[in-house]
Structure formats: structure tokens, C-alpha cells
Amino acid sequence: YRLTTPLLDLGGTFQDYAWFADYMLWDRMEHDAITRENTVAVYFSEKTYRAPLSYRSDMNKATASLYFEAVEGRREVSPANWRFVDAYTVVVDSSQYIAGIQYFLTHYEERMYPRSSLTVLMEHRSGVDSPSCQAASWVTVQRNENVSVNQSPAGHVIHQLRLSVSSIRDLRDFRMRSLVLKGLHLHGASPFVQGITNV
């Protein structure tokens, strides 16, 4: 699928602006389950000696460890004195609980990470006038990449953007919302960008 903008005339004061190529694309993401080692602070209840985990654990005690930092250094709690109640809860034996001590759990977490199945390519070209822009070669640009308008003394006032999307399984899996050049008034006689030039 490909979308190409009409020729964009940036106007007579275009060299007073910094221009950025951008697009908005909604994508129905895939999700990959990835397990990775992480060390997290755990907070045990003084009544139940249980601590909740923010992310699902693989519950493998062979690769997990519970410890706290003492004056003499790191103190590991014996595996016999703590266990996983479930994938989101760990409990420590009451004999090993010390009030006011910060415990840490090193374990393998299972998280879901979004992944786009689409391949997206944004391209740009420009010229001093419409014919030169249409004759120019397309150049790959990234989202929010600064697009130069000063390639010649007169500058390039005419621009065009093209967005190509491939690896599409279903047209309902994505929506193109916009494909634009954004200008920030950073130069000229009276530059003004809220939060940048007035601070």
C-alpha cells in the first residue's frame, strides 16, 4: 500500500522554519511473550509474609534468588525458606523476615512485548519548483527527521512525501492518519515556538 502527498508548497517564509517529516499510522500490533532475567524490589506483608510481583514469574527457583543488603554485604535467603505461591506472589518464611529490610528478588519475568508486523518506508523529495521536485529522486527519511530546505540559495519551497506499507495481511490491520511536514518557526525576524523561543 502506498500513499503519496500532493506537491506541498511551503510558502514565501518557508526558510524561517525548521521542517520535520512525520506520519501517524495506527497498527494492530502482534505481541511476543519474552522471558528475561530481572531484579526487583519486593515488599513483604508483616502479617502474611507474602509479596506481590508486578510481572509474571516463570517460578523457577533454580534460577531465582531472594536476598537483602546488610551492613556486612549481600545476604541471600536460603531457597528452603522462601517459595513462589503463584506466578505473581512470593512468600518468605516468618523466621527469615526482618522488618524494615528491603528484599530483592532476581528471577525470570514473562512479559508481553508489542511488535509490528508491518514494514513502513517514508520517503521525501523537494525542489525549487514543481517540475524540479517531480524530477528529483526519492530519499528515505525517518519519522520526525529534519528536512532541509536550503539545498540552493533560493531554497527548496516545493516538497513531496511518500509512505509505503508492506507485509499487510488485512487492510483492517492498519490506518493511515496523516503524512505531513511540520514547521517550527525558529528563524527569521520574529521566531516563536511556544516553550522553546519564549523561555
N, C-alpha and C positions, 0 to 999 in steps of 0.2 A: 504494500500500500504506500502511495506517495502523495504528499501534499506540497504544492509549490505556491508561494505567495505571489500576488501581482507585483509589478515593479514598485518599489517603495521610494517615494521622493521625500527626503528628509527636510526639505525646506531651506529657506535662504540663510538661516542662522545655524545650520547643522554643525558647523565647526566649533560652535560654542558648547557642544555637548560631547560627553563620553557615551558611546553606544555599545550596548550589550545584546547579543543574540540569545533568545530564550524561547522555550516552548513549555507547554503544560500538557501532559499526557497521563490519563488515568489508565492503569494497567491492573488486570486481575492477576495478582501475584500467586506464584506457587510457594509452598512452604516446605523447607527441608528440616528434618529433625537432626540436629547435630549435638553430639556429646563431647564436652570438653572439661578439662580439669579446672577447678576454681577454688579459691579460698575465700570463705565468707565468715563474717562475724555472726555468732549465734547467741541468742538471749534466752536462757532457761528460766522457766517459771519456778518460783520458790516453793510452789505448792505441788506441782506435778513433775517438775524437773524435765519438762519437755520444752523443745524449741522448734518453732516453725521455720521452714525453708521457703524462700521466695520462688525457687525454681525446682522442678522435679529432679530428684537424685536417681542415679542408677542403683543405689542401695548396695553397692559392692564394698563391703568392709575391708576387703583385701587391698583395695586401692585408696581407702579413705583413712583419715586420721583426725582425731579431736585433740586439741591442745590449748594451753593458755600460756601467757608470758608471765613468768615470775621474776623476782629480783635476780635469782641465780641463772636465769635464762629460760628457754622454752621447756615447758613440762608437758609431755604427752600423756593423755588419759589412756589407760590400758584398754585395748579392744574388748576385753571381758567386762568392762564397766560402762559401756555405752552401746547403743544399738539404734538402728532405724526402726521406727514404729511403722512408718509407711514412706512413700516416696517424698513426702513433704514434711516429715516430722522426725526429729531425732530426740532421744531421751538419754539422760546420764544417770548413773546410779547415785542415790542420795549421799552415799559415803564419799563421792568424788565431787560433789557440788560445793563450791565456795562462793558465798555471797559477795557481790561486788567485783568479782573477777570476770574479765572479758574472755570468753571462749571463742575459738576459731575452728571451723571445720573445713578440711581440704577433701574434696570429693569430686566426682564427675557429675556435672549437671547435664540434663537433657533440655535443650531449648529449640524452639521453632524459629527459623530464620527465613524471612521473605526473600524470594528470588524471582526476578523477572525472566520470563521465557522469550521475551521479545528482543530483537536486535534493532536498535534505533540509531540512525545516522542523520545528523543535521549538517547541512552544507550552506555556504554563503558565497555570493559573488557581488561585485559592485563595479561602477564605472562613473565617468564624468557626465554621461548622458545615457539615455535608454539604449541606443544601439551598442555602445561600448559595454554596458552591463550585460546585455544579452549575448555578446560575443565572448565575454570573459569565462574562464574556467571555474568550475565549482571547487571550493576549498572546504574541507571538513573542519567544523568548529564544535566546541563543547558548549554545554548549557552555561549561560551567563559569561561566556567568553567575550572579552572586549574586541570590538570590530573596528579596525582603523578606518578613518575617513580622510586621511591626509596622505594618500599614496602619490598625489601630484600637487603642485602649487594651488590649483583650483579646488582640489579635494574631490572625493567621490560622493556625490549627492544622491545617486541612484543605487539602490541595493535590492537584493532579492534573496529569499531564504527558501530552502527545500528540506523537507523532513521525510525520510524513508523508514518504514517499519516492516521488518520481515520476521519470519518464524511465527506467523499468525496461524492459530488453529481455528479460531472462530472470531468473526468480526465483533461479537459481543464482548470479547476479552479486552478491548481497549477503546478509549475515546480520546480523540484529539481535541483539546480545549483551546489552545492558542499557539501561534507561531509568530513571534514579534521581535522587533528591535526596540529596546528600552533605552531612553536617553536621560542622562543626568547632566544638568546644567552646571558644569564645573568650570567653564572658561568664559571668555568674553568680558564685556564691560561690567555686567552686574550678575555674576554667577550666584545661584541659590539652589541648594538642596537641603531640605529640612533635616536637621540632625548632623549635617556634615559641614556646610559653609557657615552656619549660624551658631556654632558652639565656640 
